[in-house]
């Protein structure tokens, strides 16, 4: 709702408001958390429908797109850069595999 409210308020001034919703990115913090909880990177990556973690560059490219002329007709859009995590459980999801045991 915050994005929509800001978009409504600012569009008369030709200011576009959009959001980017990043998924889990492959960064040092993620590696530390995986080690702390005993996860193997491949297991963790396999939980995402696309089969891998996002690279920070991929999230940055979404932001650049929205800010560029190529995204000039997008207002109140939310780009999910999450490797399909928001589509729900898939055959790659560990939760589905464990539920079937």
Biopython code that builds the backbone (N, CA, C, O; Angstrom):
import numpy as np
from Bio.PDB.StructureBuilder import StructureBuilder

atoms = [
    (1, "UNK", "N", (0.809, -1.201, 0.000)),
    (1, "UNK", "CA", (0.000, 0.000, 0.000)),
    (1, "UNK", "C", (0.853, 1.265, 0.000)),
    (1, "UNK", "O", (0.445, 2.285, -0.556)),
    (2, "UNK", "N", (2.014, 1.209, 0.608)),
    (2, "UNK", "CA", (2.866, 2.402, 0.639)),
    (2, "UNK", "C", (3.268, 2.804, -0.773)),
    (2, "UNK", "O", (3.236, 3.985, -1.118)),
    (3, "UNK", "N", (3.644, 1.827, -1.586)),
    (3, "UNK", "CA", (4.034, 2.127, -2.970)),
    (3, "UNK", "C", (2.860, 2.749, -3.723)),
    (3, "UNK", "O", (3.025, 3.757, -4.410)),
    (4, "UNK", "N", (1.684, 2.154, -3.597)),
    (4, "UNK", "CA", (0.507, 2.669, -4.288)),
    (4, "UNK", "C", (0.183, 4.079, -3.823)),
    (4, "UNK", "O", (-0.101, 4.946, -4.649)),
    (5, "UNK", "N", (0.219, 4.328, -2.519)),
    (5, "UNK", "CA", (-0.071, 5.667, -1.991)),
    (5, "UNK", "C", (0.913, 6.696, -2.527)),
    (5, "UNK", "O", (0.520, 7.783, -2.950)),
    (6, "UNK", "N", (2.189, 6.348, -2.506)),
    (6, "UNK", "CA", (3.199, 7.273, -3.030)),
    (6, "UNK", "C", (3.048, 7.470, -4.535)),
    (6, "UNK", "O", (3.220, 8.579, -5.040)),
    (7, "UNK", "N", (2.728, 6.398, -5.245)),
    (7, "UNK", "CA", (2.548, 6.509, -6.692)),
    (7, "UNK", "C", (1.394, 7.456, -7.016)),
    (7, "UNK", "O", (1.512, 8.302, -7.902)),
    (8, "UNK", "N", (0.287, 7.315, -6.303)),
    (8, "UNK", "CA", (-0.864, 8.198, -6.524)),
    (8, "UNK", "C", (-0.525, 9.649, -6.213)),
    (8, "UNK", "O", (-0.947, 10.564, -6.920)),
    (9, "UNK", "N", (0.235, 9.842, -5.155)),
    (9, "UNK", "CA", (0.585, 11.198, -4.737)),
    (9, "UNK", "C", (1.597, 11.861, -5.677)),
    (9, "UNK", "O", (1.533, 13.070, -5.904)),
    (10, "UNK", "N", (2.520, 11.082, -6.218)),
    (10, "UNK", "CA", (3.630, 11.670, -6.969)),
    (10, "UNK", "C", (3.490, 11.637, -8.488)),
    (10, "UNK", "O", (4.210, 12.354, -9.182)),
    (11, "UNK", "N", (2.574, 10.816, -9.022)),
    (11, "UNK", "CA", (2.464, 10.734, -10.479)),
    (11, "UNK", "C", (2.077, 12.067, -11.119)),
    (11, "UNK", "O", (2.493, 12.312, -12.251)),
    (12, "UNK", "N", (1.299, 12.952, -10.462)),
    (12, "UNK", "CA", (1.025, 14.254, -11.090)),
    (12, "UNK", "C", (2.299, 15.072, -11.337)),
    (12, "UNK", "O", (2.309, 15.980, -12.168)),
    (13, "UNK", "N", (3.354, 14.750, -10.620)),
    (13, "UNK", "CA", (4.638, 15.448, -10.780)),
    (13, "UNK", "C", (5.588, 14.663, -11.698)),
    (13, "UNK", "O", (6.779, 14.964, -11.776)),
    (14, "UNK", "N", (5.044, 13.659, -12.387)),
    (14, "UNK", "CA", (5.817, 12.804, -13.301)),
    (14, "UNK", "C", (6.920, 12.037, -12.574)),
    (14, "UNK", "O", (7.990, 11.780, -13.125)),
    (15, "UNK", "N", (6.633, 11.681, -11.329)),
    (15, "UNK", "CA", (7.547, 10.848, -10.540)),
    (15, "UNK", "C", (6.913, 9.469, -10.429)),
    (15, "UNK", "O", (5.819, 9.316, -9.886)),
    (16, "UNK", "N", (7.611, 8.473, -10.948)),
    (16, "UNK", "CA", (7.120, 7.101, -10.900)),
    (16, "UNK", "C", (7.624, 6.421, -9.632)),
    (16, "UNK", "O", (8.777, 6.597, -9.240)),
    (17, "UNK", "N", (6.756, 5.646, -9.000)),
    (17, "UNK", "CA", (7.124, 4.906, -7.798)),
    (17, "UNK", "C", (6.892, 3.421, -8.076)),
    (17, "UNK", "O", (5.793, 3.013, -8.452)),
    (18, "UNK", "N", (7.919, 2.638, -7.890)),
    (18, "UNK", "CA", (7.876, 1.187, -8.070)),
    (18, "UNK", "C", (8.678, 0.542, -6.943)),
    (18, "UNK", "O", (9.403, 1.218, -6.213)),
    (19, "UNK", "N", (8.539, -0.758, -6.818)),
    (19, "UNK", "CA", (9.320, -1.477, -5.808)),
    (19, "UNK", "C", (10.020, -2.675, -6.446)),
    (19, "UNK", "O", (9.595, -3.196, -7.477)),
    (20, "UNK", "N", (11.090, -3.084, -5.808)),
    (20, "UNK", "CA", (11.792, -4.310, -6.171)),
    (20, "UNK", "C", (11.804, -5.182, -4.918)),
    (20, "UNK", "O", (12.227, -4.745, -3.847)),
    (21, "UNK", "N", (11.338, -6.412, -5.067)),
    (21, "UNK", "CA", (11.310, -7.359, -3.954)),
    (21, "UNK", "C", (12.343, -8.452, -4.221)),
    (21, "UNK", "O", (12.066, -9.417, -4.933)),
    (22, "UNK", "N", (13.523, -8.294, -3.648)),
    (22, "UNK", "CA", (14.566, -9.291, -3.909)),
    (22, "UNK", "C", (14.361, -10.554, -3.085)),
    (22, "UNK", "O", (13.849, -10.519, -1.966)),
    (23, "UNK", "N", (14.770, -11.653, -3.668)),
    (23, "UNK", "CA", (14.795, -12.898, -2.926)),
    (23, "UNK", "C", (16.145, -13.034, -2.239)),
    (23, "UNK", "O", (16.861, -12.050, -2.052)),
    (24, "UNK", "N", (16.479, -14.246, -1.872)),
    (24, "UNK", "CA", (17.750, -14.495, -1.209)),
    (24, "UNK", "C", (18.887, -14.364, -2.211)),
    (24, "UNK", "O", (18.885, -15.002, -3.263)),
    (25, "UNK", "N", (19.847, -13.535, -1.867)),
    (25, "UNK", "CA", (21.007, -13.291, -2.731)),
    (25, "UNK", "C", (22.220, -14.033, -2.202)),
    (25, "UNK", "O", (22.379, -14.223, -0.996)),
    (26, "UNK", "N", (23.062, -14.444, -3.118)),
    (26, "UNK", "CA", (24.311, -15.096, -2.732)),
    (26, "UNK", "C", (25.299, -14.026, -2.295)),
    (26, "UNK", "O", (25.933, -13.354, -3.108)),
    (27, "UNK", "N", (25.405, -13.894, -0.972)),
    (27, "UNK", "CA", (26.274, -12.881, -0.374)),
    (27, "UNK", "C", (26.973, -13.500, 0.827)),
    (27, "UNK", "O", (26.552, -14.557, 1.297)),
    (28, "UNK", "N", (28.018, -12.878, 1.332)),
    (28, "UNK", "CA", (28.736, -13.432, 2.481)),
    (28, "UNK", "C", (27.830, -13.730, 3.681)),
    (28, "UNK", "O", (28.023, -14.740, 4.359)),
    (29, "UNK", "N", (26.859, -12.876, 3.949)),
    (29, "UNK", "CA", (25.966, -13.102, 5.087)),
    (29, "UNK", "C", (25.180, -14.404, 4.910)),
    (29, "UNK", "O", (24.991, -15.147, 5.873)),
    (30, "UNK", "N", (24.724, -14.684, 3.695)),
    (30, "UNK", "CA", (23.990, -15.911, 3.434)),
    (30, "UNK", "C", (24.885, -17.123, 3.661)),
    (30, "UNK", "O", (24.435, -18.128, 4.211)),
    (31, "UNK", "N", (26.141, -17.041, 3.245)),
    (31, "UNK", "CA", (27.074, -18.154, 3.453)),
    (31, "UNK", "C", (27.310, -18.397, 4.942)),
    (31, "UNK", "O", (27.384, -19.546, 5.379)),
    (32, "UNK", "N", (27.430, -17.321, 5.722)),
    (32, "UNK", "CA", (27.614, -17.474, 7.178)),
    (32, "UNK", "C", (26.390, -18.124, 7.816)),
    (32, "UNK", "O", (26.525, -19.005, 8.665)),
    (33, "UNK", "N", (25.198, -17.694, 7.411)),
    (33, "UNK", "CA", (23.975, -18.274, 7.972)),
    (33, "UNK", "C", (23.846, -19.745, 7.595)),
    (33, "UNK", "O", (23.457, -20.566, 8.425)),
    (34, "UNK", "N", (24.169, -20.081, 6.351)),
    (34, "UNK", "CA", (24.093, -21.474, 5.915)),
    (34, "UNK", "C", (25.049, -22.337, 6.734)),
    (34, "UNK", "O", (24.691, -23.439, 7.148)),
    (35, "UNK", "N", (26.257, -21.843, 6.967)),
    (35, "UNK", "CA", (27.228, -22.589, 7.775)),
    (35, "UNK", "C", (26.744, -22.728, 9.210)),
    (35, "UNK", "O", (26.903, -23.784, 9.824)),
    (36, "UNK", "N", (26.156, -21.670, 9.743)),
    (36, "UNK", "CA", (25.669, -21.687, 11.125)),
    (36, "UNK", "C", (24.582, -22.743, 11.313)),
    (36, "UNK", "O", (24.536, -23.404, 12.351)),
    (37, "UNK", "N", (23.711, -22.909, 10.323)),
    (37, "UNK", "CA", (22.602, -23.853, 10.437)),
    (37, "UNK", "C", (22.886, -25.190, 9.762)),
    (37, "UNK", "O", (22.000, -26.040, 9.667)),
    (38, "UNK", "N", (24.113, -25.377, 9.296)),
    (38, "UNK", "CA", (24.503, -26.648, 8.709)),
    (38, "UNK", "C", (23.889, -26.926, 7.347)),
    (38, "UNK", "O", (23.702, -28.085, 6.977)),
    (39, "UNK", "N", (23.581, -25.899, 6.615)),
    (39, "UNK", "CA", (23.011, -26.064, 5.269)),
    (39, "UNK", "C", (24.126, -26.138, 4.240)),
    (39, "UNK", "O", (25.172, -25.505, 4.383)),
    (40, "UNK", "N", (23.886, -26.902, 3.230)),
    (40, "UNK", "CA", (24.782, -26.947, 2.085)),
    (40, "UNK", "C", (24.207, -26.002, 1.044)),
    (40, "UNK", "O", (22.998, -25.986, 0.814)),
    (41, "UNK", "N", (25.066, -25.220, 0.419)),
    (41, "UNK", "CA", (24.606, -24.215, -0.544)),
    (41, "UNK", "C", (23.688, -24.823, -1.597)),
    (41, "UNK", "O", (22.660, -24.231, -1.926)),
    (42, "UNK", "N", (24.034, -25.986, -2.133)),
    (42, "UNK", "CA", (23.216, -26.597, -3.177)),
    (42, "UNK", "C", (21.826, -26.964, -2.665)),
    (42, "UNK", "O", (20.841, -26.838, -3.392)),
    (43, "UNK", "N", (21.746, -27.420, -1.410)),
    (43, "UNK", "CA", (20.436, -27.726, -0.828)),
    (43, "UNK", "C", (19.600, -26.458, -0.713)),
    (43, "UNK", "O", (18.420, -26.441, -1.063)),
    (44, "UNK", "N", (20.219, -25.419, -0.226)),
    (44, "UNK", "CA", (19.522, -24.150, -0.038)),
    (44, "UNK", "C", (19.085, -23.582, -1.380)),
    (44, "UNK", "O", (17.951, -23.127, -1.524)),
    (45, "UNK", "N", (19.975, -23.607, -2.358)),
    (45, "UNK", "CA", (19.659, -23.091, -3.692)),
    (45, "UNK", "C", (18.546, -23.893, -4.343)),
    (45, "UNK", "O", (17.723, -23.342, -5.073)),
    (46, "UNK", "N", (18.519, -25.185, -4.082)),
    (46, "UNK", "CA", (17.508, -26.052, -4.670)),
    (46, "UNK", "C", (16.102, -25.783, -4.190)),
    (46, "UNK", "O", (15.144, -26.279, -4.783)),
    (47, "UNK", "N", (15.956, -25.009, -3.131)),
    (47, "UNK", "CA", (14.630, -24.677, -2.619)),
    (47, "UNK", "C", (13.912, -23.673, -3.509)),
    (47, "UNK", "O", (12.702, -23.489, -3.382)),
    (48, "UNK", "N", (14.635, -23.029, -4.399)),
    (48, "UNK", "CA", (14.041, -22.022, -5.271)),
    (48, "UNK", "C", (13.705, -22.652, -6.617)),
    (48, "UNK", "O", (14.505, -23.422, -7.148)),
    (49, "UNK", "N", (12.545, -22.343, -7.177)),
    (49, "UNK", "CA", (12.167, -22.943, -8.461)),
    (49, "UNK", "C", (13.222, -22.786, -9.553)),
    (49, "UNK", "O", (13.385, -23.684, -10.379)),
    (50, "UNK", "N", (13.933, -21.677, -9.572)),
    (50, "UNK", "CA", (14.955, -21.458, -10.601)),
    (50, "UNK", "C", (16.220, -22.277, -10.314)),
    (50, "UNK", "O", (17.062, -22.444, -11.196)),
    (51, "UNK", "N", (16.353, -22.785, -9.088)),
    (51, "UNK", "CA", (17.454, -23.673, -8.738)),
    (51, "UNK", "C", (18.745, -23.011, -8.313)),
    (51, "UNK", "O", (19.783, -23.667, -8.226)),
    (52, "UNK", "N", (18.692, -21.717, -8.048)),
    (52, "UNK", "CA", (19.907, -21.026, -7.601)),
    (52, "UNK", "C", (19.517, -19.748, -6.871)),
    (52, "UNK", "O", (18.382, -19.279, -6.954)),
    (53, "UNK", "N", (20.487, -19.203, -6.158)),
    (53, "UNK", "CA", (20.287, -17.931, -5.467)),
    (53, "UNK", "C", (20.513, -16.782, -6.441)),
    (53, "UNK", "O", (21.208, -16.932, -7.446)),
    (54, "UNK", "N", (19.923, -15.646, -6.134)),
    (54, "UNK", "CA", (20.132, -14.446, -6.954)),
    (54, "UNK", "C", (21.537, -13.910, -6.732)),
    (54, "UNK", "O", (22.114, -14.052, -5.653)),
    (55, "UNK", "N", (22.057, -13.311, -7.742)),
    (55, "UNK", "CA", (23.306, -12.566, -7.621)),
    (55, "UNK", "C", (22.928, -11.106, -7.370)),
    (55, "UNK", "O", (21.965, -10.621, -7.963)),
    (56, "UNK", "N", (23.652, -10.397, -6.517)),
    (56, "UNK", "CA", (23.324, -8.990, -6.259)),
    (56, "UNK", "C", (23.191, -8.176, -7.544)),
    (56, "UNK", "O", (22.371, -7.261, -7.621)),
    (57, "UNK", "N", (23.989, -8.506, -8.540)),
    (57, "UNK", "CA", (23.929, -7.803, -9.826)),
    (57, "UNK", "C", (22.542, -7.915, -10.459)),
    (57, "UNK", "O", (22.076, -6.971, -11.097)),
    (58, "UNK", "N", (21.882, -9.057, -10.289)),
    (58, "UNK", "CA", (20.559, -9.252, -10.885)),
    (58, "UNK", "C", (19.516, -8.342, -10.250)),
    (58, "UNK", "O", (18.631, -7.831, -10.936)),
    (59, "UNK", "N", (19.618, -8.143, -8.958)),
    (59, "UNK", "CA", (18.704, -7.227, -8.268)),
    (59, "UNK", "C", (18.999, -5.796, -8.704)),
    (59, "UNK", "O", (18.082, -5.018, -8.966)),
    (60, "UNK", "N", (20.274, -5.457, -8.780)),
    (60, "UNK", "CA", (20.665, -4.108, -9.207)),
    (60, "UNK", "C", (20.167, -3.818, -10.619)),
    (60, "UNK", "O", (19.739, -2.700, -10.905)),
    (61, "UNK", "N", (20.219, -4.806, -11.497)),
    (61, "UNK", "CA", (19.754, -4.603, -12.870)),
    (61, "UNK", "C", (18.259, -4.324, -12.920)),
    (61, "UNK", "O", (17.805, -3.563, -13.775)),
    (62, "UNK", "N", (17.487, -4.923, -12.023)),
    (62, "UNK", "CA", (16.049, -4.638, -11.957)),
    (62, "UNK", "C", (15.806, -3.192, -11.537)),
    (62, "UNK", "O", (14.928, -2.518, -12.076)),
    (63, "UNK", "N", (16.588, -2.725, -10.573)),
    (63, "UNK", "CA", (16.467, -1.332, -10.120)),
    (63, "UNK", "C", (16.832, -0.378, -11.251)),
    (63, "UNK", "O", (16.132, 0.606, -11.490)),
    (64, "UNK", "N", (17.920, -0.666, -11.941)),
    (64, "UNK", "CA", (18.351, 0.185, -13.057)),
    (64, "UNK", "C", (17.275, 0.209, -14.143)),
    (64, "UNK", "O", (16.989, 1.265, -14.708)),
    (65, "UNK", "N", (16.684, -0.938, -14.433)),
    (65, "UNK", "CA", (15.619, -0.990, -15.435)),
    (65, "UNK", "C", (14.458, -0.078, -15.051)),
    (65, "UNK", "O", (13.994, 0.715, -15.870)),
    (66, "UNK", "N", (13.991, -0.186, -13.814)),
    (66, "UNK", "CA", (12.862, 0.642, -13.381)),
    (66, "UNK", "C", (13.191, 2.126, -13.428)),
    (66, "UNK", "O", (12.319, 2.948, -13.710)),
    (67, "UNK", "N", (14.425, 2.470, -13.157)),
    (67, "UNK", "CA", (14.823, 3.884, -13.147)),
    (67, "UNK", "C", (15.120, 4.421, -14.547)),
    (67, "UNK", "O", (15.247, 5.631, -14.737)),
    (68, "UNK", "N", (15.230, 3.530, -15.516)),
    (68, "UNK", "CA", (15.625, 3.947, -16.868)),
    (68, "UNK", "C", (14.411, 4.290, -17.728)),
    (68, "UNK", "O", (13.264, 4.114, -17.317)),
    (69, "UNK", "N", (14.693, 4.780, -18.921)),
    (69, "UNK", "CA", (13.638, 5.051, -19.895)),
    (69, "UNK", "C", (12.916, 3.773, -20.319)),
    (69, "UNK", "O", (11.753, 3.825, -20.720)),
    (70, "UNK", "N", (13.592, 2.631, -20.234)),
    (70, "UNK", "CA", (12.950, 1.357, -20.600)),
    (70, "UNK", "C", (11.800, 1.014, -19.660)),
    (70, "UNK", "O", (10.881, 0.294, -20.052)),
    (71, "UNK", "N", (11.836, 1.515, -18.433)),
    (71, "UNK", "CA", (10.755, 1.285, -17.478)),
    (71, "UNK", "C", (9.848, 2.492, -17.331)),
    (71, "UNK", "O", (9.135, 2.620, -16.336)),
    (72, "UNK", "N", (9.872, 3.372, -18.313)),
    (72, "UNK", "CA", (9.198, 4.667, -18.177)),
    (72, "UNK", "C", (7.679, 4.595, -18.096)),
    (72, "UNK", "O", (7.047, 5.571, -17.692)),
    (73, "UNK", "N", (7.079, 3.481, -18.461)),
    (73, "UNK", "CA", (5.621, 3.375, -18.395)),
    (73, "UNK", "C", (5.181, 2.503, -17.217)),
    (73, "UNK", "O", (4.019, 2.102, -17.140)),
    (74, "UNK", "N", (6.090, 2.215, -16.319)),
    (74, "UNK", "CA", (5.765, 1.385, -15.160)),
    (74, "UNK", "C", (5.565, 2.269, -13.938)),
    (74, "UNK", "O", (6.430, 3.063, -13.569)),
    (75, "UNK", "N", (4.404, 2.109, -13.325)),
    (75, "UNK", "CA", (4.065, 2.855, -12.110)),
    (75, "UNK", "C", (3.388, 1.871, -11.158)),
    (75, "UNK", "O", (2.530, 1.094, -11.576)),
    (76, "UNK", "N", (3.769, 1.900, -9.887)),
    (76, "UNK", "CA", (3.221, 1.013, -8.859)),
    (76, "UNK", "C", (3.460, -0.459, -9.205)),
    (76, "UNK", "O", (2.641, -1.318, -8.878)),
    (77, "UNK", "N", (4.568, -0.741, -9.857)),
    (77, "UNK", "CA", (4.924, -2.118, -10.185)),
    (77, "UNK", "C", (5.825, -2.680, -9.092)),
    (77, "UNK", "O", (6.608, -1.955, -8.477)),
    (78, "UNK", "N", (5.702, -3.972, -8.864)),
    (78, "UNK", "CA", (6.601, -4.654, -7.938)),
    (78, "UNK", "C", (7.311, -5.742, -8.721)),
    (78, "UNK", "O", (6.684, -6.707, -9.159)),
    (79, "UNK", "N", (8.606, -5.594, -8.897)),
    (79, "UNK", "CA", (9.391, -6.621, -9.579)),
    (79, "UNK", "C", (9.932, -7.592, -8.540)),
    (79, "UNK", "O", (10.744, -7.223, -7.693)),
    (80, "UNK", "N", (9.476, -8.831, -8.613)),
    (80, "UNK", "CA", (9.960, -9.870, -7.708)),
    (80, "UNK", "C", (11.188, -10.506, -8.346)),
    (80, "UNK", "O", (11.075, -11.241, -9.326)),
    (81, "UNK", "N", (12.343, -10.227, -7.795)),
    (81, "UNK", "CA", (13.606, -10.796, -8.285)),
    (81, "UNK", "C", (13.978, -11.886, -7.280)),
    (81, "UNK", "O", (14.917, -11.745, -6.497)),
    (82, "UNK", "N", (13.203, -12.984, -7.328)),
    (82, "UNK", "CA", (13.293, -13.983, -6.264)),
    (82, "UNK", "C", (13.435, -15.417, -6.762)),
    (82, "UNK", "O", (13.260, -16.360, -5.992)),
    (83, "UNK", "N", (13.749, -15.586, -8.035)),
    (83, "UNK", "CA", (13.946, -16.939, -8.551)),
    (83, "UNK", "C", (12.701, -17.799, -8.514)),
    (83, "UNK", "O", (12.795, -19.026, -8.535)),
    (84, "UNK", "N", (11.537, -17.175, -8.460)),
    (84, "UNK", "CA", (10.280, -17.910, -8.445)),
    (84, "UNK", "C", (9.778, -18.267, -7.062)),
    (84, "UNK", "O", (8.791, -18.993, -6.941)),
    (85, "UNK", "N", (10.427, -17.780, -6.016)),
    (85, "UNK", "CA", (10.020, -18.135, -4.651)),
    (85, "UNK", "C", (8.574, -17.756, -4.355)),
    (85, "UNK", "O", (7.907, -18.442, -3.580)),
    (86, "UNK", "N", (8.083, -16.688, -4.951)),
    (86, "UNK", "CA", (6.720, -16.241, -4.649)),
    (86, "UNK", "C", (5.651, -17.029, -5.396)),
    (86, "UNK", "O", (4.464, -16.809, -5.158)),
    (87, "UNK", "N", (6.030, -17.942, -6.292)),
    (87, "UNK", "CA", (5.003, -18.722, -6.984)),
    (87, "UNK", "C", (4.501, -19.875, -6.129)),
    (87, "UNK", "O", (3.509, -20.515, -6.479)),
    (88, "UNK", "N", (5.165, -20.148, -5.025)),
    (88, "UNK", "CA", (4.724, -21.197, -4.122)),
    (88, "UNK", "C", (5.561, -22.455, -4.277)),
    (88, "UNK", "O", (6.513, -22.488, -5.057)),
    (89, "UNK", "N", (5.196, -23.503, -3.520)),
    (89, "UNK", "CA", (5.977, -24.742, -3.544)),
    (89, "UNK", "C", (5.997, -25.363, -4.936)),
    (89, "UNK", "O", (4.999, -25.353, -5.657)),
    (90, "UNK", "N", (7.143, -25.895, -5.289)),
    (90, "UNK", "CA", (7.300, -26.598, -6.564)),
    (90, "UNK", "C", (7.940, -27.942, -6.277)),
    (90, "UNK", "O", (8.216, -28.270, -5.124)),
    (91, "UNK", "N", (8.170, -28.703, -7.302)),
    (91, "UNK", "CA", (8.811, -30.005, -7.116)),
    (91, "UNK", "C", (10.227, -29.864, -6.577)),
    (91, "UNK", "O", (10.786, -30.828, -6.054)),
    (92, "UNK", "N", (10.822, -28.662, -6.699)),
    (92, "UNK", "CA", (12.168, -28.428, -6.170)),
    (92, "UNK", "C", (12.133, -28.112, -4.678)),
    (92, "UNK", "O", (13.172, -28.137, -4.018)),
    (93, "UNK", "N", (10.963, -27.818, -4.145)),
    (93, "UNK", "CA", (10.848, -27.360, -2.763)),
    (93, "UNK", "C", (11.109, -28.495, -1.775)),
    (93, "UNK", "O", (10.470, -29.544, -1.856)),
    (94, "UNK", "N", (12.051, -28.293, -0.836)),
    (94, "UNK", "CA", (12.303, -29.320, 0.177)),
    (94, "UNK", "C", (11.056, -29.626, 0.990)),
    (94, "UNK", "O", (10.868, -30.765, 1.415)),
    (95, "UNK", "N", (10.201, -28.639, 1.216)),
    (95, "UNK", "CA", (8.992, -28.857, 2.004)),
    (95, "UNK", "C", (8.106, -29.914, 1.343)),
    (95, "UNK", "O", (7.536, -30.756, 2.036)),
    (96, "UNK", "N", (7.986, -29.882, 0.039)),
    (96, "UNK", "CA", (7.194, -30.889, -0.661)),
    (96, "UNK", "C", (7.844, -32.259, -0.572)),
    (96, "UNK", "O", (7.149, -33.259, -0.389)),
    (97, "UNK", "N", (9.155, -32.323, -0.696)),
    (97, "UNK", "CA", (9.854, -33.604, -0.618)),
    (97, "UNK", "C", (9.688, -34.216, 0.770)),
    (97, "UNK", "O", (9.440, -35.415, 0.898)),
    (98, "UNK", "N", (9.825, -33.392, 1.810)),
    (98, "UNK", "CA", (9.711, -33.902, 3.171)),
    (98, "UNK", "C", (8.270, -34.309, 3.477)),
    (98, "UNK", "O", (8.046, -35.280, 4.200)),
    (99, "UNK", "N", (7.303, -33.589, 2.944)),
    (99, "UNK", "CA", (5.899, -33.899, 3.205)),
    (99, "UNK", "C", (5.516, -35.245, 2.603)),
    (99, "UNK", "O", (4.603, -35.906, 3.098)),
    (100, "UNK", "N", (6.198, -35.655, 1.548)),
    (100, "UNK", "CA", (5.849, -36.912, 0.885)),
    (100, "UNK", "C", (6.495, -38.124, 1.544)),
    (100, "UNK", "O", (6.208, -39.254, 1.148)),
    (101, "UNK", "N", (7.355, -37.925, 2.532)),
    (101, "UNK", "CA", (8.018, -39.060, 3.196)),
    (101, "UNK", "C", (7.086, -39.754, 4.158)),
    (101, "UNK", "O", (7.476, -40.728, 4.802)),
]
sb = StructureBuilder()
sb.init_structure("model")
sb.init_model(0)
sb.init_chain("A")
sb.init_seg("    ")
for serial, (resi, resn, name, xyz) in enumerate(atoms, 1):
    if name == "N":
        sb.init_residue(resn, " ", resi, " ")
    sb.init_atom(name, np.array(xyz, "f"), 0.0, 1.0, " ", f" {name:<3s}", serial, name[0])
structure = sb.get_structure()
